[in-house]
Amino acid sequence: MKLRRAGSISHYTLHDSRKFASFAGNVSCFCGDIACKNSDCPDAIRPTLTPPSIGLLHVWILSVLVFLLAWPPAIDAAKPPVTAIAFSPAGDSVVVGSQSGLKVLDWPALKLRKTLKTKLEHIHDVSFSPDGKRLAVAGGIPSEEGLVEVYAWPQGSLVFRSSGHEDLIYRVAWSADGAKLATAGLDRACVLLDAKNGKPLRTIRGHSRGVTAVCFLPDSKTLVTAGLVTAGTDQSVRVWSLPEGKPVRTLNNHTKAIHDLALRPQSSGLPMIATVSDDRTVRLWQPTIGRMVRFVRLPAAALDVAWSTDGKQIFAACRDGRLRVIDPETVKLLHSLPAVIGWAYCLAVHPKDREIVVGGERGQLRRVKIPPPAE
């Protein structure tokens, strides 16, 4: 059948014309003759509206709407970001720090159990002692004072408050025996403290910019009896000998500011740490011999990093709100899991289950289940 021009309709297939005609009142019959009124005309078919094919854009919009509607709870734009998280040693609660204070939440319900009194306006790190009986909280007042508070756990009573920095403290770490604390501050300093009373033991300087991460190395017979590793916005990882606080080596492979580092749970071999940076890489190091072992580049920069309890996986909380899981042996990206909307600032690994809690913008806290490793 040949189609005639009907008004502004031209160059349409019969199927397209029928869809259009369901909206156009000047077409009386699909024979193409606008004057045809014959109900017996074989082309006088009742028009039916068929939906247009759904393109990729429509599918994307629909998936985003479903994602947002299914995302509990609603985001409160007035809440500050969650910047510090740690599981209790028993794994039955989570300590959460932000500009809104220091809170203890039940796990896995994430319901408020209690609030700990703190003088820290900003909280950037929370860390439990190796014996699980004390909790260190680090932060302070920007450009004025860095503070660390230590609480008895689980009582929540304040043991001491110590100040040794002129700017915010970004990280706090316990020595393996629990006798010392090390703090990393934006005033370019790392301070060693007596963990019993908070008395400063030594101030270590050498970074040209703020120090953003710190960890103690386990005892080593090959280089030092105990070591300290720091990382900063000057793009460097630095190794120090203790108790003198003398520099051992500087590692400069990162090309942008370093946000965090984490020590692999000790197994056989040399100690290994993972670092994350604005250059979007996760790098693995053997700091006692000054060797960068391998690295992987992520789609987005990570702000926090942690190891699984068995040391077989690395977890990175990234600026695109995703949690990325990495195999440290092959540096293969195993999983990219949605966690929060916006930036993911921090994470904590459950001590027993394959679950992680991620903190993000506007007070977001999300549980993320880690898929089991492939056989």
C-alpha positions, 0 to 999 in steps of 0.5 A: 500500500502506498502512503499519501501525504496527509497534512504534515505527515510524510515519509513515515512507515505504516507503523510509525504513522499509526503511532503518530495518528493516535495523537493527530486528529486530522487523520481519519483513515489509514488508507492515507486519504484524509477524506475517507469516511468508509468504515468498511475500508480495509485500512480503517484499523483502530489505532493502537499506541505502542510505546517507543523503544527504551533507549540506553538513556531511559534505562540509565534514568530509570536505574538511578531513580530506583537506586535513589528510592531504594536507598535507606535512610534519606541523606541529611544535607545538614550533617557533617561527613563521617571522618573516622570509624573503628569497630570495637574489638568484640565487633558488636559496636562501631565508634564513629567520629565527625564534627557532630561528636563521638558516638558509639553505635550498635552493630549491625543495626547502627543505632545509637548506643551512647555518646562520648564527651569530647573537646575535639571540634574535628575528629579524624581518627579513632583507634583501639589499643592492641589489648582492646581496653583503650580507645584513642581519638585524634583531631583538634582545631584547624590551624590552632591545636591538635589533640588526642584523647584516650578513653577506657573501653568499654566504660567510655571514661576519659583517661587523658587528653594530650596536645602536642601539635599546632594543627589538626592530628590526622592519624593516631597509631598504637605500638604493638605492645600498647606502650606508645602512641604516635600522632601525625599532624598537619603541622608537619610533625609526628609526636610519640606519646607515653600511652599511660599518661599522654606525656610527649616523648619525642617530636619527629620532623622531616616532612615538608608538608602535613603528615597524614598517616602513621603506623608502627612496624613490628619488631625487626631484627634486620634493620631496627628493633622497632620502626615507624612509617609516616606519609604526608601531603609532600607525596613521600613515605618516610621510615624512622628508627626508634627510639631516636626518631632518626630518618632511615629512608624516604620513598617518593614514588607517589606523584600526589598527596598521600591520604592514608597507609595501612600495615598488613597483618603480619605473616611470614616475610618482611612487613608490608604497607599499603598507601593511597594517594591523590594520584589514584594509586594503591602502592604496596611497599616493604619499608624496611628495605625501601622497596615498592613492590607493586601498584594499581591505579584506580578509577578514583582516588582513595581516601582511606585504606585497610587490609582484611583480617587475614591480609589477603585483600585490600579495601579502599574507600574512594572519592566516587563513593565506591568501595574497591577490593584489591588482590595484593598479590596480583594487584587485580581489582576484584570488586567495585562496590557501591557504598555511599553517595558522594565521597567515601571518607573512611572505612572499618573492617569487621574483625570477624565477618566479611562486612565493612562499614563506610563513612561518607558525606552528610553523615552517611554510614553504610554496611557493605558485604564483601563477596567471598573469594573465588575458589 
